[in-house]
Amino acid sequence: MVVLFSMLDGNKEIPCAVSTSAMDDMEGVVRAKASPREAQFMRLRERIEACANGKYQATEFEGTPPGIVLCSIEFRKLR
């Protein structure tokens, strides 16, 4: 499962997603319930957006249409 969000580059909207397992790994929890996901995203927002921006700057897009997908491994690189 993923949480969808977007970034803006001027007027261009960049679709993004972060896996729920990545968010759980960052907080050290095992499979958080679906209902508090929005609050979890907001707590981790700064770190998630920094990681997404790094992938955007490196032009590491995935999927169709191209977007940014964040998994646990991206956050391990930042430690």
MARVEXFI-773417 format. One record per residue: residue in one letter; x, y, z of N, C-alpha, C in turn. Coordinates in steps of 0.05 Angstrom, whole numbers, padded with zeros to 5 digits, always signed. Example, Ala and Ser with C-alpha at 12.3 -4.5 7.8 and 13.67 -1.06 7.14 Angstrom:
A+00264-00114+00156+00246-00090+00156+00264-00066+00156;S+00257-00045+00142+00273-00021+00143+00258+00001+00157;
This chain:
M+00017-00023+00000+00000+00000+00000+00018+00025+00000;V+00007+00046-00011+00022+00071-00012+00004+00095-00004;V+00017+00116+00003+00004+00142+00008+00012+00159-00016;L-00008+00170-00029-00003+00187-00053-00001+00216-00044;F+00017+00231-00056+00019+00260-00052+00031+00271-00078;S+00034+00297-00079+00046+00309-00103+00064+00332-00095;M+00083+00338-00113+00101+00360-00110+00096+00379-00133;L+00104+00404-00129+00102+00423-00151+00129+00433-00159;D+00133+00435-00185+00157+00448-00197+00146+00470-00214;G+00144+00494-00203+00130+00516-00217+00101+00508-00219;N+00090+00507-00243+00063+00499-00247+00060+00469-00253;K+00082+00455-00254+00082+00426-00261+00078+00410-00236;E+00057+00393-00236+00051+00375-00214+00065+00348-00218;I+00080+00339-00198+00095+00314-00199+00081+00294-00181;P+00070+00272-00192+00057+00252-00175+00078+00237-00159;C+00071+00232-00134+00090+00218-00116+00075+00198-00099;A+00089+00178-00089+00078+00159-00070+00100+00150-00051;V+00092+00144-00027+00110+00133-00007+00097+00107+00004;S+00112+00086+00006+00100+00061+00015+00094+00063+00045;T+00073+00050+00053+00066+00050+00081+00087+00035+00097;S+00099+00015+00085+00120+00000+00100+00144+00018+00105;A+00150+00037+00086+00172+00056+00091+00166+00074+00114;M+00141+00083+00115+00133+00101+00137+00135+00086+00164;D+00126+00061+00164+00127+00044+00188+00156+00040+00197;D+00174+00035+00177+00202+00031+00183+00214+00056+00196;M+00207+00080+00186+00218+00105+00196+00209+00109+00225;E+00185+00100+00232+00175+00104+00259+00180+00080+00277;G+00190+00059+00266+00195+00035+00282+00170+00021+00291;V+00149+00022+00275+00125+00008+00282+00120-00015+00263;V+00104-00034+00271+00097-00057+00254+00068-00053+00244;R+00066-00048+00218+00039-00046+00205+00019-00028+00220;A+00024-00003+00219+00005+00016+00231-00023+00012+00218;K-00043+00018+00233-00071+00015+00222-00075+00037+00201;A-00094+00032+00183-00099+00050+00161-00110+00077+00170;S-00125+00078+00191-00138+00103+00199-00118+00125+00207;P-00096+00119+00221-00077+00141+00228-00056+00147+00207;R-00059+00137+00182-00038+00141+00162-00034+00171+00155;E-00055+00186+00154-00052+00214+00147-00035+00228+00169;A-00041+00223+00194-00025+00235+00216+00004+00225+00215;Q+00008+00199+00208+00035+00189+00206+00050+00203+00183;F+00037+00207+00160+00049+00221+00138+00057+00250+00147;M+00039+00263+00161+00044+00291+00169+00068+00292+00188;R+00071+00272+00206+00094+00272+00224+00120+00268+00208;L+00119+00252+00187+00143+00245+00171+00146+00263+00146;R+00128+00281+00143+00126+00297+00118+00153+00310+00109;E+00166+00323+00128+00191+00336+00120+00212+00317+00109;R+00215+00294+00122+00234+00274+00113+00225+00262+00086;I+00199+00256+00083+00189+00245+00058+00193+00264+00035;E+00186+00290+00040+00189+00309+00018+00218+00314+00011;A+00236+00313+00030+00264+00316+00024+00274+00293+00007;C+00265+00269+00013+00273+00246-00003+00262+00247-00031;A+00236+00255-00033+00224+00257-00059+00238+00279-00076;N+00245+00301-00063+00259+00322-00078+00286+00312-00088;G+00300+00297-00072+00326+00286-00080+00323+00268-00105;K+00302+00251-00105+00297+00234-00128+00289+00250-00152;Y+00274+00272-00148+00266+00289-00170+00290+00303-00182;Q+00307+00314-00165+00331+00328-00175+00349+00308-00190;A+00350+00283-00182+00366+00263-00196+00351+00250-00220;T+00327+00260-00225+00309+00250-00247+00305+00220-00245;E+00300+00210-00221+00295+00182-00217+00264+00177-00216;F+00252+00178-00240+00223+00175-00243+00217+00146-00248;E+00193+00138-00240+00183+00111-00245+00154+00112-00254;G+00146+00091-00269+00118+00088-00276+00109+00105-00299;T+00083+00101-00306+00070+00116-00327+00044+00126-00317;P+00040+00152-00315+00059+00174-00321+00082+00174-00302;P+00104+00185-00310+00128+00185-00292+00123+00199-00266;G+00132+00188-00244+00129+00200-00218+00151+00190-00200;I+00148+00198-00175+00168+00191-00154+00155+00170-00136;V+00169+00147-00132+00160+00126-00114+00181+00122-00093;L+00173+00124-00068+00192+00122-00046+00187+00096-00031;C+00208+00080-00027+00206+00055-00012+00226+00057+00011;S+00226+00037+00028+00243+00037+00052+00272+00042+00045;I+00282+00031+00024+00310+00032+00017+00319+00061+00012;E+00302+00078+00002+00309+00107-00003+00316+00120+00024;F+00301+00113+00045+00305+00126+00071+00329+00114+00085;R+00337+00090+00079+00361+00078+00091+00386+00092+00080;K+00384+00102+00055+00407+00116+00043+00413+00142+00058;L+00392+00154+00070+00395+00180+00083+00406+00178+00111;R+00408+00155+00122+00417+00152+00150+00446+00158+00153;
